[in-house]
């Protein structure tokens, strides 16, 4: 298994500002991902965080809005830029473990934009 | 387009009253079907991965089964601590290993 730590766990943000979420894993993993869970809805994949290269974004998500860094095999950040109330969501970091084909999630970062 | 539908949306059970949750899926080549449990304000907790029709997996009071079109999560003699939202997700062969498409979830409440 993997232990995934996210910071911050919760934050209240002002409209128009940006916030960076950190994700730390307790072991080296090849694949890291960022998901979004909007209020009352299920999870949607934002992007794959690639180590040493640009992230791969899903349809509907762009780098200018959600820049992602992956400096090494245990750490990634997601920035939510120029926030609006529609960005109020839980943002979740996940990792893929090839042994067992398992995908684990962090506890999430709950952002409220006011 | 891949699609995952869970039913019912919500389920209220008495302690000890067994029931089943349904996950119907359409996917162009299933690599795996995942079940997660999510408590309020928490990230999803991994329960099972199923790969082929006929496969079954168990964990405590939970048992997951898979057919070619759907999966069931059976909760046997549930306890209040089984109250949570249960999420189903598919992993398609055409996608990267870490990409999951989730259903909307079934919110389960177990009362004493």
Interface residues (C-beta under 8 A of the other chain):
Chain A: X4 X31 X32 X33 X41 X42 X43 X44 X45 X48 X56 X58 X92 X94 X95 X96 X98 X100 X101 X102 X103 X104 X105 X106 X107 X108 X110
Chain B: X31 X32 X34 X36 X41 X42 X43 X44 X45 X46 X49 X87 X89 X91 X96 X97 X98 X99 X100 X102 X103 X104 X105
